[in-house]
Amino acid sequence: MISHTHLLWLLMLGIQGSSGDAVVTQTPASLLVSPGDTVTINCNTGSYSTSSIAWYQQKPGQAPKLLIYSKTSRPSGIPDRFSGSGSSTAFTFTISRVEAGLHHSAKKHQDDFTTQLLWLLMLWIQGKNSNREFERC
């Protein structure tokens, strides 16, 4: 029998931008997957247009690792099981053969090249025997 894992997606909204507040929506709201499955996350920034979306992975006890930058590009050494796509307001992040980790989306600040968090999307895979339920905050 394959044990399923729980994914927690936490979406933080309300980052101020030059065009006002970014309103970010995410689908699906929740998903139950097993390690090895494929996960697709869709996010829409409404009228807040950007081309600087990046996706990061953070495993427990480790620093965040850049997986995708400029919506679709992978840094050297990042496996092709991570992919990104999108337009100026709608973005998709796909993980094939999913494993434990937190996955963050961020927007690069155009002026000083610091990374400004546009939204934080946490994909948290619980242990195989965990029955604990989580709610979206």
Contacts in CASP RR format, 6 or more apart in sequence:
PFRMAT RR
TARGET T0000
AUTHOR 0000-0000-0000
METHOD contacts of the structure
MODEL  1
MISHTHLLWLLMLGIQGSSGDAVVTQTPASLLVSPGDTVTINCNTGSYST
SSIAWYQQKPGQAPKLLIYSKTSRPSGIPDRFSGSGSSTAFTFTISRVEA
GLHHSAKKHQDDFTTQLLWLLMLWIQGKNSNREFERC
2 34 0 8 1.000
3 34 0 8 1.000
3 127 0 8 1.000
3 128 0 8 1.000
3 129 0 8 1.000
4 32 0 8 1.000
4 33 0 8 1.000
4 34 0 8 1.000
5 32 0 8 1.000
5 33 0 8 1.000
5 34 0 8 1.000
5 35 0 8 1.000
5 100 0 8 1.000
5 125 0 8 1.000
5 126 0 8 1.000
5 127 0 8 1.000
5 128 0 8 1.000
5 130 0 8 1.000
6 32 0 8 1.000
6 124 0 8 1.000
6 125 0 8 1.000
6 126 0 8 1.000
6 130 0 8 1.000
6 132 0 8 1.000
6 133 0 8 1.000
6 134 0 8 1.000
7 30 0 8 1.000
7 31 0 8 1.000
7 32 0 8 1.000
7 33 0 8 1.000
7 39 0 8 1.000
7 123 0 8 1.000
7 124 0 8 1.000
7 125 0 8 1.000
8 122 0 8 1.000
8 123 0 8 1.000
8 124 0 8 1.000
8 134 0 8 1.000
8 136 0 8 1.000
9 26 0 8 1.000
9 29 0 8 1.000
9 30 0 8 1.000
9 31 0 8 1.000
9 41 0 8 1.000
9 121 0 8 1.000
9 122 0 8 1.000
9 123 0 8 1.000
9 136 0 8 1.000
10 120 0 8 1.000
10 121 0 8 1.000
10 122 0 8 1.000
10 136 0 8 1.000
10 137 0 8 1.000
11 24 0 8 1.000
11 26 0 8 1.000
11 119 0 8 1.000
11 120 0 8 1.000
11 121 0 8 1.000
11 136 0 8 1.000
12 117 0 8 1.000
12 119 0 8 1.000
12 120 0 8 1.000
13 21 0 8 1.000
13 22 0 8 1.000
13 23 0 8 1.000
13 24 0 8 1.000
13 119 0 8 1.000
14 21 0 8 1.000
14 22 0 8 1.000
14 23 0 8 1.000
14 24 0 8 1.000
15 21 0 8 1.000
15 22 0 8 1.000
15 107 0 8 1.000
15 116 0 8 1.000
15 117 0 8 1.000
15 118 0 8 1.000
15 119 0 8 1.000
17 48 0 8 1.000
19 47 0 8 1.000
19 48 0 8 1.000
19 49 0 8 1.000
20 48 0 8 1.000
22 45 0 8 1.000
22 46 0 8 1.000
22 48 0 8 1.000
22 118 0 8 1.000
22 119 0 8 1.000
23 45 0 8 1.000
23 46 0 8 1.000
23 47 0 8 1.000
23 48 0 8 1.000
24 43 0 8 1.000
24 44 0 8 1.000
24 45 0 8 1.000
24 46 0 8 1.000
24 48 0 8 1.000
24 118 0 8 1.000
24 119 0 8 1.000
25 43 0 8 1.000
25 44 0 8 1.000
25 46 0 8 1.000
26 41 0 8 1.000
26 42 0 8 1.000
26 43 0 8 1.000
26 44 0 8 1.000
26 119 0 8 1.000
26 121 0 8 1.000
27 42 0 8 1.000
28 42 0 8 1.000
29 136 0 8 1.000
30 136 0 8 1.000
31 39 0 8 1.000
33 39 0 8 1.000
33 98 0 8 1.000
33 125 0 8 1.000
35 97 0 8 1.000
35 98 0 8 1.000
35 99 0 8 1.000
35 100 0 8 1.000
35 125 0 8 1.000
36 96 0 8 1.000
36 97 0 8 1.000
36 98 0 8 1.000
36 99 0 8 1.000
37 97 0 8 1.000
37 98 0 8 1.000
38 94 0 8 1.000
38 95 0 8 1.000
38 96 0 8 1.000
38 97 0 8 1.000
38 98 0 8 1.000
39 94 0 8 1.000
39 95 0 8 1.000
39 98 0 8 1.000
39 123 0 8 1.000
40 92 0 8 1.000
40 93 0 8 1.000
40 94 0 8 1.000
41 92 0 8 1.000
41 93 0 8 1.000
41 94 0 8 1.000
41 103 0 8 1.000
41 121 0 8 1.000
41 123 0 8 1.000
42 90 0 8 1.000
42 91 0 8 1.000
42 92 0 8 1.000
43 90 0 8 1.000
43 91 0 8 1.000
43 92 0 8 1.000
43 93 0 8 1.000
43 105 0 8 1.000
43 119 0 8 1.000
43 121 0 8 1.000
44 89 0 8 1.000
44 90 0 8 1.000
44 91 0 8 1.000
45 89 0 8 1.000
45 90 0 8 1.000
45 91 0 8 1.000
45 118 0 8 1.000
46 89 0 8 1.000
47 89 0 8 1.000
48 89 0 8 1.000
49 88 0 8 1.000
49 89 0 8 1.000
50 88 0 8 1.000
50 89 0 8 1.000
50 107 0 8 1.000
50 118 0 8 1.000
51 70 0 8 1.000
51 71 0 8 1.000
51 88 0 8 1.000
52 70 0 8 1.000
52 107 0 8 1.000
52 108 0 8 1.000
52 110 0 8 1.000
53 68 0 8 1.000
53 70 0 8 1.000
53 71 0 8 1.000
53 86 0 8 1.000
53 91 0 8 1.000
53 105 0 8 1.000
53 106 0 8 1.000
53 107 0 8 1.000
53 118 0 8 1.000
54 66 0 8 1.000
54 68 0 8 1.000
54 69 0 8 1.000
54 70 0 8 1.000
54 105 0 8 1.000
54 106 0 8 1.000
54 107 0 8 1.000
54 108 0 8 1.000
54 115 0 8 1.000
55 66 0 8 1.000
55 67 0 8 1.000
55 68 0 8 1.000
55 82 0 8 1.000
55 84 0 8 1.000
55 93 0 8 1.000
55 103 0 8 1.000
55 104 0 8 1.000
55 105 0 8 1.000
56 64 0 8 1.000
56 65 0 8 1.000
56 66 0 8 1.000
56 67 0 8 1.000
56 103 0 8 1.000
56 104 0 8 1.000
56 105 0 8 1.000
56 106 0 8 1.000
57 64 0 8 1.000
57 65 0 8 1.000
57 67 0 8 1.000
57 82 0 8 1.000
57 101 0 8 1.000
57 102 0 8 1.000
57 103 0 8 1.000
57 104 0 8 1.000
58 64 0 8 1.000
58 65 0 8 1.000
58 101 0 8 1.000
58 102 0 8 1.000
58 103 0 8 1.000
58 104 0 8 1.000
59 65 0 8 1.000
59 100 0 8 1.000
59 101 0 8 1.000
59 102 0 8 1.000
60 100 0 8 1.000
60 101 0 8 1.000
64 102 0 8 1.000
64 104 0 8 1.000
66 75 0 8 1.000
66 78 0 8 1.000
67 74 0 8 1.000
67 75 0 8 1.000
67 78 0 8 1.000
67 82 0 8 1.000
67 103 0 8 1.000
68 74 0 8 1.000
68 78 0 8 1.000
68 82 0 8 1.000
68 83 0 8 1.000
68 84 0 8 1.000
68 93 0 8 1.000
69 75 0 8 1.000
69 108 0 8 1.000
71 84 0 8 1.000
71 85 0 8 1.000
71 86 0 8 1.000
71 91 0 8 1.000
72 83 0 8 1.000
72 84 0 8 1.000
72 85 0 8 1.000
72 86 0 8 1.000
74 80 0 8 1.000
74 82 0 8 1.000
74 83 0 8 1.000
81 95 0 8 1.000
81 96 0 8 1.000
81 97 0 8 1.000
82 93 0 8 1.000
82 94 0 8 1.000
82 95 0 8 1.000
82 96 0 8 1.000
83 93 0 8 1.000
83 94 0 8 1.000
83 96 0 8 1.000
84 91 0 8 1.000
84 92 0 8 1.000
84 93 0 8 1.000
84 94 0 8 1.000
85 91 0 8 1.000
85 92 0 8 1.000
85 94 0 8 1.000
86 92 0 8 1.000
91 105 0 8 1.000
93 103 0 8 1.000
93 105 0 8 1.000
93 121 0 8 1.000
95 103 0 8 1.000
95 123 0 8 1.000
98 123 0 8 1.000
98 125 0 8 1.000
99 125 0 8 1.000
100 124 0 8 1.000
100 125 0 8 1.000
100 127 0 8 1.000
101 123 0 8 1.000
101 124 0 8 1.000
101 125 0 8 1.000
102 122 0 8 1.000
102 123 0 8 1.000
102 124 0 8 1.000
103 121 0 8 1.000
103 122 0 8 1.000
103 123 0 8 1.000
104 117 0 8 1.000
104 120 0 8 1.000
104 121 0 8 1.000
104 122 0 8 1.000
105 118 0 8 1.000
105 119 0 8 1.000
105 120 0 8 1.000
105 121 0 8 1.000
106 115 0 8 1.000
106 116 0 8 1.000
106 117 0 8 1.000
106 118 0 8 1.000
107 115 0 8 1.000
107 116 0 8 1.000
107 117 0 8 1.000
107 118 0 8 1.000
108 114 0 8 1.000
108 115 0 8 1.000
108 116 0 8 1.000
109 115 0 8 1.000
109 116 0 8 1.000
124 134 0 8 1.000
126 132 0 8 1.000
END
